C-alpha cells in the first residue's frame, strides 16, 4: 500500500537547468503514475534499467546480421533499450516519491556508468561492423569523456560550490548524464525505427528525403561527436568554477555544507575508479575487435627487431 505524499514539484531556486525546469513536472507526473501502477522501488527501477539496456544492447548486436531481411527483429531491442533508459531516468524521482532519496545513490551511480559502458561498447561493435573507423573512435571518446563532467562537479562541490546539474543551456545539457542517455538511446534506436516497413514507406511517400538516405545517415557518429564536445566543455566550465569561483557563485548553506562536501569527496574517489574502468572497457573492446591486426602488428614488430620468423 502506497504512503500518501503530496505531489512533487520543481523546487524554487534549485540548480536545475531551464530544460529540466520545463520537463521535470511531466517526468514527475509520469513517475507518479508508474509508482501507483507498479509497486516498484528506486533500486528496482535502477536494476530494471540496467537489465533493459544490457539485454537490449545484446539483442541489437545479435540482430544486426539479419536486420535487413527482417526489420521487425529490431523491435525487442528497441523496446528494451528505450525502457531501460526510461527506468534509468526516473529512479531518482521514484526515490523522492517513496521517501528513500539518497539511499541508493551508490547503486544508481554505478549502474549509470555500466549502462554508458555497455552502450559505448555496443556502438563500437556496430560501427566496426559498418567499417566506420571514425565511428569506433567517437564511440570510445564519448564514453570515456562521459565521466569528466561528474568528476569536475565533484571537485567543485568538495569546495562547497553548487553546480548546475542540468547543463545550464540547451547544448550543455548534452554534456550531462540525461543528455548523453538521450543521444545514446536515439543513436541506437532511431535506425531501428527507420527500418520498420511502415515507417520506411511513410518516409518515401510523405517526406522529401528517401528512407534509404535516412537509414544510412550517420546519426551515431554525429551524436557521439556532439556528446564528446559537450562532455569536454561542461567539464571545462565546471573546472573553471572549481579553480576560480566568482564571489557571488551559489554555495551550499551552512546547514548542509559539511554533508555535501563529504559526499563530494567520496564521489571523487569513486569517479577516479570509474574513469579507469571506462578507459579499460573501451581499450578492451577495441582490442577484441581488432585482435587480428594487433597480433599481426606485434609479430611484425618482433620480427623487425629480433629477426624471429613470423608464424602464420
N, C-alpha and C positions, 0 to 999 in steps of 0.2 A: 504494500500500500504506500503510495507516494505521500511524502510530507508536504503539506501545503506551504508554499513560499510565495512571496509577492513576485510579480513579473519582473524580469531583469530589464535593465535599461543601460544605455551607454553612460558611464559616469562623467559628470561635468568635470572639465579640467584634466581629463585623462591624457595619456601620452599616445593615444591612437591617432593615426593619420586621418585626413579628411575622407579617404576612401573607406577605411574601417568604420569611421563615424557614420557614414551613409549606409553601409551594408550590414553592420552589426545587428540592428533591430530585426532585419529579415532573417539573419542566421539564428538569432535568439528565438524567434517565433518557430522556425523550423526545428530547432533543437528541443524546444519545449514540447512540440507535437511528438517528436520521436520518443522523448522520455515518458510521455503519457501513454504512448502506444506500446513501447517495448521497455521492460524493466532492466535497462542497461546502465551500468556504472561507467565512470570515466575511464578506468583502467580497461574495462572490457571493450569500450569503444576504441581505445588506443590499440589493443591487441587485434581487434577486428580489422582495423585499418592496416596493420602490418600483414595480416593474413591475406586481405584483399589485394594489396599491392604486390606482394611476392607471388601469390598464385596467379594473378592476372598477368604479371610480367613473364612468368614461366610459360603460360599459355600463349602469350603474344609471340614469344620466340619459337615455340613449338609449332605454331600455326603459320609461321612466316613462309614455310615451303609450299603450303597448299592454299594460301590465301587467294592467289589469282584464279584458281579453279573453283573455289567455293568461298566467296567473301563472307558468308554468314558464319564461317568458323571463327571469325574475329569477335563475334558478339559477346561470348562469355568473358573474353579478356577485357573488352570494353567495359562491361558491367562491373567486373571485379576491380579493375584499376580505378574507375570513377568512384565506386562505392568505398574503396579503401581510402582514397584521398579525402572523400567526404567525412568519413569517420575520424581521420587524422586531423581534420579542420575543426570539428565540433567537440572533441573530447574535453577541451578546456571549459567550454560553455556547459557541458554536462556536469563537470565538477562543480561549477558555480551553482547550478540548479540543485544538485544533490548535497551541497554544503560540504564538499570534500576538496575544495580548491587547495592546491599546493601539495596534497598528499601523494600524488602520482607524478610529480614533476620530473623526477629522475627517469622513470619509465618512459614518459612522454618524450623527453629529450633524446633518449637512446633510440626509441623507435623512429623518431623523425629522421635521425641520421641513417639508420638502417634502410629506411624507405628511400632516402636520397641515393644511397649506395646501390641499392637494387635497381632503381630506375636508371642510374648512371651506367651501370654495367649492362643493362638491357639495351640502352641506346648505343653503347659502344659495339655490342654484338650485332645489332641491326644495321648500323652504318657500315660495319665491316662486311656484312653480307651484301650490302649495296655497293661495296668497293668505294666508299667515301672516306678517304683518309682524313680530310679536314673535319668530317663529322665525328670521327673517333676522337680526335684531339679536342674538339669543342665539347663533346660529351664529358670527357675526363676533366677538362678545365672547369666546366660549370659545376661539376660535383665537388671537386677539390676546393674551389673558391667559395662554395656554399657555406662553409664553416666560418669564414673570415668575419662576416658581419656580427655573428653571435659572439665570437671571441672579442671583437672590438667593443661590443656593447658591454660585455662582462668587465673589461678593463675600465670603462667609463663609470659603470655602476659601482665598482670597487672604490671609487673616489667620492661616492655619494651623489653622482650626477645622473639625472633622469635622461633616458634616451627614448626618442620616438620609435616605438616598436612597430609601427605600421609603414615606415618608409618616408613619411613626410610629403612626398609628391607622387604623382602617378607613376613616373618611370622608376623612382626609388623603391616603390612598392615591389617591383620585380627583383629587388635585391634582398627581400625578406623571405622567411620560410613559406608563408602562404603564397606569395607571388611566384616563388620558384616552383611550388607544388602545382600551381595553375598552369604554368608553362610546360612543366614536365608532363603533366597529365594530358594537356592539349596536344603536345607534340607526338605522344604515343597513341592517343585516342582518335584525333581528327582524321589521320589517314585511314583508320579502320572504318569510320563513318562514311567516308567518301567512296569506299569500295562496295558498300551495300548497294545492290542493283537499283532500288527505287531512288536512293539518294543520287546516284550517278545519272539516272535518267532525268531526274528533276533538273540537275545542273545543265545537262546537254540541251534540255528543252526550254529552260526558263532564264538561264544566265548567259552572259556574253562570252564567257570562257568555257572551255570544254572540261568534262570530268577528268579526262586523261591528264590535262595540264594541272589541274588542282590536285590530282592524286600523286603526281611526280614532283610537285613543288617542294623545295627543301625546308619544310616547316621546322623540323627538328634542329637542323644546323643553325637556322636563324634564331630560334628561341634560345638555343644554348649560347650563341654569341651574345644575345641581349642579356641573358642571365649572368654570364661571366663578367661582362662590363659593369652591370649594376651591382653584382656582389662586390666587386672591387671598389666601385665608387662609394657604396654605402659604408663599407669597412673603412675606407679612407676618411670619409666625413666624420665617422664616429671616433676614429683615432685622433683627428684634429681636435675634437671636443675634449677627449681624454688628456691630450698634451697641453692644450691651451684653452680652457673653457672661458666663455665670456662671463663677466662679473654677474650678469643677470640670468645666466643659464639656470633652468629649473633644477632644483636639488631635492633630495628626499627630505621629508620632515624629520625633525629631531626624534620623534616617536618611533619611526620605522627605519631610521638611518643605519643603526648598528646591525639589525637583522638583514637588511637589504645588502649591505656591504659584505657581510659574512657569506650570504648566499652567492653573491657575485664572485667572491674569491674561490668558493668551491666550484662554481661553474667554470672558471678559467682553467682549473686543473683538468676537469673532465673534457673541456673543449680541446685542450692540447692532445689528450689521448685520442679523441675522436678525429682530429685532423690527421693524426698519424695513421689511424685506421682507414680513413678516406683515401689517403695517398697510397697506402699499401694495397687497398682493394682495387684502385684504378690501375696501378702498376701490374698487379697480379692478373687482372682482366686482359690488359694489353699483352702481357707475356703469354697468356693462354691462347689468345687469338693469333699471335704471331710466333708461336713456338718454333715452327719450321725455319722461319727466317732468322730467328735468334740463334738457333743451334747451328745453322749453316754459316752465319756470320762469325760465330765463336770458333768453329772449326777452321775457317779460313784464316782468322786471326792467329790461332795456334800454329797453323801450318806455316804462315808467313814468318813467324818469329821463332819457331823451333824446328822447322822443316819436318814435322811429323806428318806422314801421309794422311789425307782426308779419307775417312771411312764413309763410303756411300751405302 
